[in-house]
Amino acid sequence: MTFNIEEKDGKVFVFVELPYKRETEDSPITGVRIRMTTEDVVAKLAEEKVSHGIAIQEADLINWRGDTRQGTWIFEKKARKKVDKPVEKVILSKEKKAAPKKKSKAKKKTSK
């Protein structure tokens, strides 16, 4: 497997090519199936101690097809700063409302 890392223009370029694997028994090229995802590339960059930010371009490689064995990942060079403030605990309490007053329906006495 070839794994090349280049840093230019404030970006980290990762070029990956997997060895070809065929499943037929008469093929001279054999080996294990390999799948390479963004999580695998991030782990390899951490292993190589390369700092990077979020992925701008991603790929998904498999080695059992000839046309999907190579790909390029592009990451930002610096990680973005977090803008969000930490969540503060807020305690909400229910307000007790006074019960509405009942009006009495007393009849007025009228004198004639």
C-alpha positions as CSV (number, residue, x, y, z in Angstrom):
1,M,0.0,0.0,0.0
2,T,1.3,3.4,-0.9
3,F,0.4,6.3,1.5
4,N,1.7,9.7,0.5
5,I,1.1,12.9,2.6
6,E,1.7,16.3,1.2
7,E,1.1,19.7,2.8
8,K,0.6,22.7,0.5
9,D,-1.6,25.8,0.3
10,G,-2.8,25.3,3.9
11,K,-4.2,21.9,3.2
12,V,-3.1,18.3,3.8
13,F,-3.3,16.0,0.8
14,V,-3.3,12.2,1.3
15,F,-2.8,9.9,-1.7
16,V,-3.6,6.3,-1.1
17,E,-3.2,3.3,-3.4
18,L,-4.2,-0.2,-2.3
19,P,-2.6,-3.4,-3.7
20,Y,-4.9,-5.2,-6.1
21,K,-6.6,-8.5,-5.0
22,R,-8.5,-10.9,-7.1
23,E,-10.7,-13.7,-5.9
24,T,-10.1,-16.2,-8.6
25,E,-7.8,-19.1,-7.7
26,D,-5.9,-19.0,-10.9
27,S,-4.9,-15.4,-10.6
28,P,-1.3,-14.7,-9.7
29,I,-2.4,-11.7,-7.6
30,T,-3.9,-12.8,-4.3
31,G,-4.2,-11.3,-0.9
32,V,-6.7,-10.1,1.7
33,R,-9.5,-7.7,1.0
34,I,-8.9,-4.2,2.2
35,R,-11.3,-1.3,2.6
36,M,-10.0,2.2,3.4
37,T,-12.3,4.9,4.8
38,T,-11.8,8.4,6.2
39,E,-11.5,7.0,9.7
40,D,-8.6,4.8,8.6
41,V,-6.8,7.8,7.1
42,V,-7.4,9.9,10.2
43,A,-5.9,7.1,12.3
44,K,-2.9,6.9,10.0
45,L,-2.4,10.6,10.1
46,A,-2.4,10.5,13.9
47,E,0.1,7.7,13.8
48,E,2.3,9.8,11.6
49,K,1.7,12.8,13.9
50,V,0.4,15.0,11.2
51,S,-2.0,17.7,12.5
52,H,-5.0,18.4,10.3
53,G,-8.5,19.9,10.4
54,I,-11.8,18.7,8.9
55,A,-12.0,16.7,5.7
56,I,-12.7,18.7,2.6
57,Q,-12.6,15.8,0.2
58,E,-13.1,12.1,1.1
59,A,-12.9,8.7,-0.7
60,D,-13.9,5.1,0.0
61,L,-11.4,2.6,-1.4
62,I,-11.7,-1.2,-1.9
63,N,-9.0,-3.4,-3.4
64,W,-11.1,-6.1,-5.1
65,R,-11.9,-3.8,-8.0
66,G,-9.3,-2.2,-10.2
67,D,-10.8,1.2,-10.5
68,T,-11.5,1.8,-6.8
69,R,-8.0,1.1,-5.5
70,Q,-6.7,4.6,-5.3
71,G,-8.1,7.9,-4.0
72,T,-7.3,11.2,-2.5
73,W,-8.3,12.8,0.8
74,I,-7.9,16.6,1.4
75,F,-8.0,18.0,4.9
76,E,-7.7,21.6,6.2
77,K,-4.3,22.2,7.7
78,K,-5.5,23.8,11.0
79,A,-8.4,22.7,13.0
80,R,-11.2,25.2,13.2
81,K,-11.6,27.0,16.5
82,K,-14.8,26.2,18.4
83,V,-17.0,29.2,18.5
84,D,-19.8,27.8,20.7
85,K,-19.7,28.6,24.4
86,P,-20.0,25.7,26.8
87,V,-23.5,24.9,27.8
88,E,-24.5,26.4,31.1
89,K,-26.9,24.6,33.4
90,V,-30.2,26.3,33.6
91,I,-32.8,25.4,36.2
92,L,-36.3,26.1,35.3
93,S,-38.9,26.3,38.0
94,K,-42.6,26.4,37.7
95,E,-44.3,29.5,38.8
96,K,-47.2,29.1,41.1
97,K,-50.2,31.1,39.8
98,A,-52.9,32.2,42.0
99,A,-56.2,30.4,41.4
100,P,-58.7,32.6,39.8
101,K,-61.3,34.1,42.1
102,K,-64.8,32.7,41.7
103,K,-67.5,35.3,41.3
104,S,-70.7,34.6,43.2
105,K,-73.9,34.7,41.4
106,A,-76.0,36.2,44.2
107,K,-79.2,37.8,43.1
108,K,-79.7,41.4,44.1
109,K,-82.8,42.1,45.9
110,T,-84.8,44.9,44.6
111,S,-87.5,46.6,46.4
112,K,-90.5,48.0,44.8
